[in-house]
């Protein structure tokens, strides 16, 4: 499954979670959970638009967007956009956007692991076919080779002949 489809799924689950939190809870919990989920959704949109970004960069962009929207509330957001972006500045929201960015990073990282990219995980089952090269962001810049059991190593250059 591609990272883009993984992000579409994460966006759908995030919207459903946000609607559920608003429907079944109230008060500060619903407000701050909504803030965090807003940033998770922003992170999913970043991954949909630019699926090759590293998860930390996607989460950082989403966090920057969320903070920018919150800080723009000080100057005043047009009435038409207030249902989407809010109307009043609330300093604790900035913390909950960080929580949302951390969750967004986790989802983006998880989507990266499940999209066929070696990512940060090298604990993959050994193939019956033995060692083989794996895709990288830039073709020919990295390869994975399986050792004993499930361990593997990430090499900076792709070997010419992997036996």
C-alpha positions in Angstrom: 0.0 0.0 0.0 1.4 3.4 -0.9 2.0 6.1 1.7 -0.5 8.3 0.0 -3.3 5.7 0.5 -2.1 5.1 4.0 -2.5 8.8 4.7 -6.0 8.9 3.1 -7.0 6.2 5.5 -5.4 8.0 8.5 -7.2 11.2 7.5 -10.6 9.3 7.4 -9.9 7.7 10.8 -8.9 11.1 12.2 -12.0 12.8 11.0 -14.1 10.0 12.4 -12.3 10.2 15.7 -12.8 14.0 15.9 -16.5 13.6 15.2 -16.7 10.9 17.8 -14.9 12.9 20.4 -17.2 15.9 19.8 -20.3 13.7 19.9 -19.6 11.6 22.9 -17.6 13.9 25.2 -17.5 17.5 26.0 -15.7 20.2 27.9 -11.9 20.6 27.8 -11.3 17.0 26.8 -13.2 17.4 23.6 -11.6 20.8 22.8 -8.0 19.7 23.4 -8.5 16.3 21.7 -9.9 18.2 18.7 -6.8 20.4 18.7 -4.5 17.4 18.6 -6.6 15.7 16.0 -6.6 18.9 13.9 -2.8 18.6 13.7 -2.9 14.9 13.0 -5.2 15.6 10.0 -2.9 18.4 8.8 0.0 15.9 8.9 -2.0 13.4 6.9 -2.8 16.0 4.3 0.9 16.9 4.1 1.7 13.2 3.4 -1.0 13.0 0.8 0.4 16.1 -1.0 4.1 15.1 -0.6 4.3 11.4 0.2 8.1 11.3 -0.1 8.7 13.7 2.9 10.2 12.1 5.9 7.7 11.6 8.8 9.5 14.2 11.0 9.3 16.8 8.2 5.6 16.1 7.6 4.8 16.4 11.3 6.9 19.6 11.5 5.0 21.2 8.6 1.7 20.2 10.1 2.8 21.7 13.5 4.0 24.9 11.8 0.6 25.2 10.0 -1.3 24.7 13.2 0.7 27.2 15.1 0.4 29.7 12.3 -3.4 29.4 12.3 -3.5 29.8 16.1 -1.2 32.8 16.0 -3.3 34.4 13.2 -6.2 34.3 15.5 -4.6 37.1 17.5 -4.8 39.3 14.4 -8.3 38.1 13.5 -9.4 35.5 11.0 -12.1 36.4 8.5 -15.6 35.4 9.6 -16.0 33.0 6.7 -13.0 31.0 7.8 -13.7 31.0 11.5 -15.6 27.7 11.6 -12.6 26.0 10.1 -9.7 27.8 11.8 -11.3 29.2 15.0 -11.8 32.7 16.2 -10.0 33.2 19.5 -6.4 32.6 20.5 -5.9 30.1 23.3 -2.2 29.5 24.4 -2.8 25.9 25.7 -3.8 25.0 22.1 -0.1 25.3 21.1 0.8 22.4 23.4 -1.9 20.2 22.1 -0.8 20.9 18.5 2.6 19.4 19.6 0.8 16.3 20.9 -1.0 16.1 17.5 2.2 16.5 15.6 3.7 13.6 17.6 0.7 11.4 16.8 1.0 12.5 13.2 4.6 11.6 13.1 3.8 8.2 14.5 1.1 7.6 11.8 3.4 8.9 9.0 6.2 6.7 10.3 3.9 3.7 10.5 2.7 4.4 7.0 6.2 4.5 5.8 6.9 1.1 7.3 3.9 -0.4 5.7 4.5 1.1 2.2 7.5 -1.1 1.3 10.1 1.5 2.2 12.7 0.1 4.6 12.4 3.2 6.8 13.7 2.8 10.3 12.8 -0.8 10.8 15.3 -3.5 9.9 13.7 -6.4 11.8 12.0 -8.0 8.8 11.6 -11.8 8.3 14.3 -13.5 6.2 13.1 -14.3 2.8 13.2 -17.9 1.5 15.0 -16.4 -1.5 17.9 -15.2 0.6 19.5 -11.8 0.4 18.1 -9.3 -2.0 18.2 -5.5 -2.6 15.4 -3.3 -1.4 14.0 0.0 -2.7 15.2 3.3 -1.4 14.1 6.9 -1.7 16.7 7.3 -4.4 17.3 4.3 -6.6 20.7 2.7 -6.1 21.6 4.6 -2.9 20.8 1.9 -0.3 20.1 -1.8 -0.1 19.1 -4.3 2.6 20.8 -7.6 3.0 19.5 -10.3 5.3 21.8 -12.1 7.7 21.1 -14.9 10.1 17.5 -15.0 11.3 15.6 -11.7 10.9 18.4 -9.2 11.2 19.4 -7.1 8.2 21.9 -4.3 7.5 21.4 -1.1 5.6 24.2 -0.5 3.2 25.0 3.0 1.8 25.5 1.7 -1.8 23.7 -1.0 -3.7 25.8 -4.0 -4.4 26.2 -5.0 -8.1 25.6 -8.7 -7.5 23.7 -9.9 -4.5 23.8 -13.6 -4.2 
